[in-house]
Amino acid sequence: MSSIRNTLSAFYLTGSLRELIPIYPLYAIMMGEHGVSPLELSILFSIWALVGIIIEIPSGAWADTYSRKWLIVASGFIKGSAFLTWYLWQDFYGYALGFIIWGLGSTLRSGAWEALLYDSLKIWDAQGTFTRHYGRIKALGTLGAMAGEIMGGFLIIHGFDLVLLVSVCVPMVATIPFIFLVRDIKSERTVPEESYAATLKAGVLETFNNKFILYIFLAFTFLVVAFGVIDEYISPILFEKGFSLSQVAWLAAPIFLAQASGEAIASRFQFLSLNQLLTCMAVSTLFLFASAFLSGYWVAFTIAVFFFMFALASTLFSGQLQKDITGSARATVTSTVSLGDGIGAVLWFMVFGSMAELASMTMAGAGFAILTILVCGVFYLLGKRWNITHHNQTAS
């Protein structure tokens, strides 16, 4: 049991420490202060997502073919390098390069992280606890981000440069527990010498031939990704509402706490069907819509409710994905779904940026909420057509 404890400890430690980044609540505002317009900000976010679109599936196949552990370790050092780029080159092109580097680091980790956790648990016949551990690790990561938000609120007093330098070091240091406590696990193969190309093909085919995985792929592409996209604009929205830089960082902390709570308790709601998860997302988005017409701390409160409910639902979607994968190319399938996430992110970023350029960040948030509710309705109809809206976390 000591081995599984060490492995899980490393996942929990690295997952939480990696997100303790003080620049998180401030970089969108920092970019705005260096001449980046709302539409240009969305273009930068789209560049970030495009890196994932290009690299996501190959990186999953790399993880299934070579080493998941060392891809995860490398991703931490690459992510830190992104913030170093922003420190050295502070204009649109420097920020674009930083997002490309950050996107590379995140993409190398995305498929490998979930797959290595699942297969590590499987060794001890504990794969049934995946959603619980995955949700808790995500929650700790969110709490780490919350601590980073608070740290950023204090450090910003000394300027953006110090915040950036601390952000460079954090993801690199966070990889240390993973290096020493996690052992690499090769994916299960029916053919031991299965090639990279064969692994890639197997993962992509499983994604599109299994209707449950295909549904989740589409959900991530056009719906679940909305949760991550709006996250990037919360700080500018709060700033536009009249809060100072320090207040923005501190107010983001309870929002992250709400998100962490939703992720942490998600495993208790595995009985929910996909249809009920869609309802949860739609209701949560009503709170996001309401925030556009409120003032003061009510803005942060309603946004926090949105993040709590949406985080719970999106965590359950991720858990269902791992349960539905039956082949050996687990990281490839996960990365294929993440590819859809990247495609959807580009679409949502450009939609939000266009609305913000025409109106304001706040009203763009309201429009974004209406669109998200409509998309929930589309997925309700699609699930009904495919007869899978009652598929839930216990049906695998």
N, C-alpha and C positions, 0 to 999 in steps of 0.2 A: 504493500500500500504506500510505502514511502515514495516509490517511483511516480505513482499517479499524483501524489500530493505535490511532489517537486514540479512535475509537468504543469499541473493546474496553477500552482503558485506563480510559475513563470508567465503563463498566459495572463493571469490576473495582474501581475506587476507590470509587465510590459504593456499590456492593453490600457492600463490606467495612466502610467507615467508618460507614455508616448504622446498623450493628448494634453499634457500640462503645458500648453503653449500660450504665453501671455499676449502674443500678437493677434490671436484669433479674434477678439472682439473689436480690434482696432484697425485691421489692415484695409478694410473697405473704406473707412474714413481717412486713413493715411493716404490711400491712393487718390481719393477725392481732393485732398489738400495739396496733392502734387499734380493737379490739373486733369485728372481722369474724370470724364463725364459719366453719368449713369449708363448710357448706352455703351461707352468704352469699357466700363466696369463689367457689364454683361458679356462683352466680347472677350475680356480677359478670363472670366469664368468659363466661357465656351471653349477657349483654347485649353484650359485646364481639363475640361471634360473630353475634348477631342483626343487628348493624349491617351485617355482610357479607351476610347473607341478603337484607336490604332493598335494598342498594345495589350488590351485586356485578355482576349482569347489566347494569343500566343503565350502570355505570361502564365495563364492557367495550365496550358499544356507543358510549359517548362517545369511548373511545380509538380505535375503528375509524372514527368519524365525524369527530372533531375532532383533537386533538393528544395523542398518546401521551407525547411528551417532557414537555410542560408539566403533564400530570396527575401524572407521576412527580415532577417538581420540587415541585409543590404538596403532594404527599403527605408530603415530608420536613418541611416547615414545619408541617403539621397534626400530624404525629406528635410533634414537639417541644412543641407547644402542649398535648398531652395530659399530659405530665409537669409542665408549668407548673400545670395545673389541680390535680394531686395536691399540688404544693407549697403552693398557696393554700388548698386545701379538703380537709382530711384526716379524712374520715369516709366511711361507706358511700356516701352520695349524691355526694360529691366524687369518690370513686373511680369510681363509675358514670359520671359525666359524662366523666371522663378516658378511660375505656374506650370510650365512644361516639366521642370525638374521635379516639382512636387507631385504632379500627375504621374510621372514615372514611378516615383517611390510608392505612392498609394496603390498603383496598379499592380506592381510586383507583389504586394502584400495581399490584395483583396481575395483572390481565389485560394491562395495558399493557406491563409490564416484559418478560415472556416474548415477547409478540408483537413488540415493537420490536427486541429482540435477534435474534429469528429473521429478521425482514424485513431488518434491517441486514446480517446475514450473507448473506442471499439476494441482495442487490445485487452482492456480490462472488462469487456462486455458491459460497458456503461454508456453505450451510445444513446440510450434512451434518456440520458440526462443532458444531452447536447443543448436543447433549447434553454434549460435552466442555466447552465454554465455560460452559454453564449450571451444570453440576456444579461446576466450579472456582470460579465466582462465588459459588455457594451455599456452597462450602467456605470461601472467604475471608470471606463474611458470618458464617459460624459461628466462624471464627477471630477475627473482629472482636468477636463476642459473647463469646468466650472472654477476649479482652483486657479487655473491659468487665467481665467477672466478676472478674478479678484486680484491676482498678482499683477496683471496688466493695468488694473486701475491704480495701483500704487506706483508701478514703475514708470507709467506714462508721464508722471510729474517730472521725470528726468529726460523725457523726449523719446521719440520713436527708435532711435539708434540702440539704446540700451535694451528696449523691449525686443528688438530683433536679434541682438546678440545672445540673449538668454534663450530665445526660441531656437536658435541654431543648435545649442548644446543639448536641449532636452531630449529630442527623439534619438540622438546618438547614445546618450547615457541610458536611455530606456531599454536598449537592446541587450544590455549586459546580462540581466537575469536569463534571457532567452538563450544566449550563447552557452551558458554553463548548465542550465537545468533541463533543457529540452533536447531530446534525441530525435534525429530525423527518422521519418517513417516513410518508406516507399509505398506508393499506391498499390493496391491489389491488382494483379494482372492475370488474365487467362493465358496470355502468351508472355513469358518472362522477358523476352527480348523485344517486346513491342516498341516500335519506333515512335519518335516524336510526332511524325505525320499521322500515324495510326491512332495515337492518343488524341490528337487534335480532332480527327474525323469522328472518333467514337463519342467524344464529349459533345460536339456540335450536333451530331445526329440524335443523341439522346434528348438534347434540349428541345429539338423540333419534332421529334416523333412521339414524345410523351406529352399528352394534352394537358396534364396537370402542371408539368414543368413549363410548357409553352405558355399556359395561362399566367403563371407567376412571372415568366420572362416579360410578357406584355405588361403585367401590372407594375413591375419594376420600371419598365421603360417609360410608361406614361402616367403613373400614379405615385408609387412609393417614392420615386425620385423627387417629387414635389416637396417632400419633407426636407430633403437635403438642400434643395435649391433655395427655398425661402429662408433657410438658416443663414445663408450668406448675406441676406439683406436686412436682418433684424437690427444690427447695429446702426446702419444708416437710417432706418426707420425711426429708431429711438432718438438718434441724433437730430433728425428732422422734427421730432416732437418737442425739441427744446432741452433735452438732457445734455449735460456736459460730457466730455470724454471719459472722465472718471466714473460718472454716474452710469454711462452706457456700459462700461465694463462691469460695474457692480450689479446693475440690473440684469445683466445677462446671466449672472450666477444663479439666481432662483429659477430662471428659465431652463438652464441646464440641469438644475436639480429636479425639476418637473420631468424633463426628458429622461433622466437617469431612473427616476422612480417608475416610469412607464416601462422602460427596458427591463428593470430588475424584477418586476412582478409579472412580466408577460407570460412566463411559463405556467402561471396559475390559471391562465385563460386559454389553455390549449384546446378546450372543448368548443371554442367559438368556431363557427363555420366561416368560409371565405366571404359569404354573403354578410355575415355579422361584422366581419372585419371592415368591409366596405362601408357599412353603416357607421361604425366607429370613426372611420376617417372622415366621412361626410359631416358628421356632427362636430368633430373637432375643428373642421374648417370654418364652421359658423362662428366659432370664437375668434379665429383669425380675422374674419370679415368684420366682426364687431370692434376689434381693436383699432380699426382705421377711424372710427367715429368717437373714440373715447379720448380722454386726456389724463395726465398724471400717471399715478401708479396702476390705474386700471388697465392701461395699455399693456404693461408688463404682465399683469395677472392673466388677462385673456390670452395673450400669446403663450404664457406658460401652460395654460389648460390645453391649448392646441398641441403643444409639443408633447405633453404627457400622453394624450390619447393617440396621437399619430405615431409616437415612438412605440407604444405598446403594440399597435397593429402591425407596424412594419417589422418589428422583431419577430412576431409570429409568422409573418410571410417568409422571413429568412429561415426560421426553424422548419417550416413546412417544406421548403425547397430541399433542405438536406435530407429530410425523411423520404422524399419522393425520388431521390437519385438512387438508381439501382446498379449502374455500371461502375467500372473501376476508375473512370476519368472524372472523379468528383471535383477536383479543382478546376478542370476545364469547363465542366457544366456550370459551376459557380461563377467562373469568369465570363462565360457566355451570357449569363443573366446580368452580370455587372456591365457587360458591353451595352446591353439594352438600357441600363441605368445611365450610361454615358451619353447615349444617343438622345434619350429623353431630357437629360440635363441641358444639352445644347439647345434643344427646342424651348424648354422652359426658361432658360436664362435669357434668350433673345426675346421671348414674349414679355417677360418681366421688364427687361431693359427698355424695350420699345414703349411700354406703358409708362414707365418711370420718366422717360425722356419727354413724353407728351404731357404728362400730368405731374406726378410727384411719386416719391418712394411709397408714401403712405397709401395713396389711391391705387398705385400699382398692386400693393398688397391686397386691397379689397377686390380688385379685378381678378387677381390670382386665385383668391378664395372661391369666387364664383365659378371660375373655370375648373378648379379641382373638384367641386361638388358635381359639376356636369360629367366629368370624367368618371367619378364614382358610379354615376348612373349608367354610363356606357358599359362599365365592367360588370355591373349587376346584370344587365341584359345579355352580355357575352357569356357570363357564367351560367345563366339560365339556359341559354341556347346550347351550351356544351354540357349541361347537366353536371356542373361541378361546384356550384356555389355552396353546397352543403358539405363539401370536402373539408375536413378539419384536421387539427394537429394529431389526433389519435388515429386517423385513417391513413395509413401509409402502405 
